Amino acid sequence: MTSKHTARPLRVLQLTDPHLMASADGALLGVNTRDSLDAVIAEVLKSHGQPDLILATGDLAQDGSEEAYRVLGNRLKVFRGDSAWMAGNHDHAASLATVAESYGAARRHIVLGGWQFILLDSSVPGKVHGELAESELAFLKEVLEQNPDLPALVTLHHHPVDISADWMRDIGLWNRDDFWQVIDRFPQVKVVLWGHIHQNFEQHRKGVQLLATPSTCIQFTSGASQFSVEDRAPGYRWFELQASGNFTTEVCRALDFQFELDQNSAGY
């Protein structure tokens, strides 16, 4: 007699681009980034509950300060699951790594719930665009070769495909062809996930789900030819992953968060 009970899915939360600052009143285009992150975390707990893993996918700090990273670590203590952090173009990678280590958030290859999670550093010091160093590509290839039977979610900060916002064309992943040459060799890769673009994005490529997620602070206007922000609530992405490799995902927003967005800015 077989059991009707199946293991519950693994719950994974993506938080991205919070742009936290050392100052408690630090704001991005009029939005207090600590307050907006708090609103998103409250929405996670209300709508989904506790995740098993939190992926914080870059631009964690606007000012690169260790204090901003400690703010993130302290905010995430409301969750029982582990977190893993990666750098974006606004981050100071060394400071991030130091603080992440103290919060147990520095792992780059995580095996959990029948899945593997691979975190890549696409940040380039002093630049807005992204690149994956040869060492990052070698790391990706190595862990995928070593774990052929585990479905994989690969995550980085910069977008590895073109998106509809033309102004972001030159600030994505510059060596994307090298990245896809590795990904295309490994059928266990189910998801490629990123931040950076401050908007929801979903696309399929050769059996892989490509996903990006709204920021926990300001949102960029989808399809804009020049830098533009839109008056949409901050958000997050939630995954429920089965050991079979099947999964569901959705984006949710903190619709109750009240803010005054400066829509006249030419940049951030």
N, C-alpha and C positions, 0 to 999 in steps of 0.2 A: 504494500500500500504506500503510495507516494504522498508526501505532505503537500497540502495546498498552500503552505506558507512559503514565501520567497523572501530573500534578504531585501531589506529596504534599500533604495538607491542611495548612493553617496551624494551628499549635498555640498555643493561648492559655490561660494560667493565670490564674484569679481567686483572689487572696488577699484576705480581708476581715476587718475588725474585729480586728486583732491587739492593740490597746490597750496598746502599748508605753509604757514609762516611762523617765525619765532614770536611775533606779536599776536596777542590774543584778538586784537581788532583788525588783523590783516585781512584785506579784502581784494578780490580780483574783479575788476569791472563793476564795483559796487556791491559784490556779494561776499559776505564774510565766510571764508572757506571753512573755518571750524564749525560755524553754525550749520552750514549746508551739509557737511559730513555728518554732524550729529543727527540732522533730520533724516538723512539716508539710512543711517544705522538704526534709528528708531523704526523706520519703515520696514527694514529687513526683519527686525524682531517681531513686528506686528503681523506682517504678511507671510513670512516664511519660517521664522523661528531660528533655531541654532544651525549654522553650517558646520560641516565636518572640517572644512578647509577654506581659508580666505586667501585669494590671490590679489595682491595689490600691485597693479601693473603700470607703475611709473608716474612721473611728475607728482611724486608724493609730497615734495616740498617745492614751493615757488622760489624760496630764497636759499635752498641748499643747507639750511642750518640744522645742526644736531637737535636743537630744541623742537623744531618742526617734526622731525622723525620720532622724537619721544612723545610728542602729542599724539601722533598716529598710533604708536604702540600702546599708549594708555587708553585711547579710545577703543582699541580692539580687544581690550580685556573683558568687555561685556560678552564676548563670544568664547565658548569653551574650546572650539577647534583651533588648530594651529594656523598660523599665517605664513605666507612667503612673499617677500617684497622684491621688486626689481626696479632698476633705475630708468628714468626717462630723460629727455633732453634738459629739463629744468633742474634735475637732481644733481647733487654733488655725490658722485658714486662712492667715494671713500667714506664720507660721513654717513651715508645711508648704510653702507656695509657694516660700519662699526656699531651703529645703533641697532640694526636688524639682528646682528649677532647676539646682542644683549637681550633681545626679545625672542630669541629662538626662531627668527624669521629669515634666516640667511640660506636655507636649503635651496638648491637649484634642481634637484631631481628627487621627486617625492613619489613613493609607491603607496597607494591607499585605495581600499575598496575595489581592488581588481583593476585599477587604472594606474597609469604613470603620468606625472606632470613634469614638464621640462621647461625651465625658466631661462630665457636667453637675454643677455645684456646687449641691446642694440644702441645704447647711448654712445655719443661721440663727444668728448669733452669740448665745451665751447661752441658746439654746433647744434642746430635745430634738427637736421636730418639724422637718420639712423644708418648704421652699418654694423654688420656682424663680422667681427674679427675672425681670422682663420681658426683661432683657438675656440671660438664659440661654435663655429660650424663643425669642428672636429669633436667637440663635446656632444653636440646634437647627434652626430653620426654614431659616436661610440655608445651612448646610452640606448639608442634605438636598436643598434646591432645586438646589444647585450640583453635586451628585453623584447624579443620579437613577438611574444604571445600576450603582451599587455597592451590594451588600447591606450593610445597616447593623446594627451592634450598638450600642445606646444604653445607657449605664450611668450610674447615680446612686447615692447612698447610701441614701436613704429609700424605703420601699415605696410604690408608687403605686396599690396595690389593697389591699382588706381581706384580712387573713390570719386564721387561726383563733384566734390568741392575742388575746383581747379586750382585755387590758391595753395592747396596742400600737396600738389603734385610733386614738388621738388623737396618736400620735407618728410617724405616717407623713408622706407628702407631702400638705400641706394643699390646695394648688391643683392637685390631680391632674386635674381636668376640663380645665384649660388645657393641661396636658401632653398628655393624650390627644387633644385637638383637633388638636394639631400632628402627633402620631404617626399618627393615622388618615388623614391626608392623603397619606402617603408609603408606598406599597406595598413599597419596598425595605427598610423596617425589618423585620428578621427576629427580633431578640432585644431584649428590655428586661431588663437585669440590675441587681441591687442587692445590698446587704449589710444591715446594721442589725438584722435580725431573728434573727441567730445560729441559723439552722436552714435545712434544705433546703426549697425551695418550687419547685413546677413547675405552671404553668397555661398554657392557651392563651387568647388574646383576639384575635379578628378576624384570625387568621392569624399572629399574633405570639407567639413563645414567651416567657413571663414566668418569670424564674428568680431565685432567691435562694439563698444558699450558707451553710453552717456557718462560724462564726468559727474563726480559728486559735487561739482560747483557749477561753472557756466557751460552752456551748450553752443557749439558752432552750428551755423545754419547749413543744413544739407543742401547741396547743389549750388552753393554760392561761388561766384567767380572770383570775388575778393573777400578778404577777412570780414566776417560777419557773425554776430551772435544772435541767438533767438531766445525769446522769453519762454523757455521750457524748463520744467522742474528738473532738479538733479536726480540722478538715478543710479542703478546697479544692475548687474546680471546675476541670475540664479541658474544653477545647473542641478539636474538630478541624473546621475550616471549609474547605469547598470554594468555589472561586471562583464556582461555579454558584449559590451561596446555600444549598446544603444543608449540614448540619452534624450532628455528634453531640456530646453533652455528658454528663459524669458527675461525680458527687461521690465523692471518696475521703477516707478518714479515716486519721489516724496511730494505728492501733489499738494499737501497742506503747507509746505514751506513757503513763507512769504518773503519776497525779496524785491529790491529795486535795481534792475539791471541797467548799466550804462551801455546803451546800444550805439553810441556814437564813437566808440573807441576804434582806433585803426590797428590795434594789436593787443597783445597780452604778455 
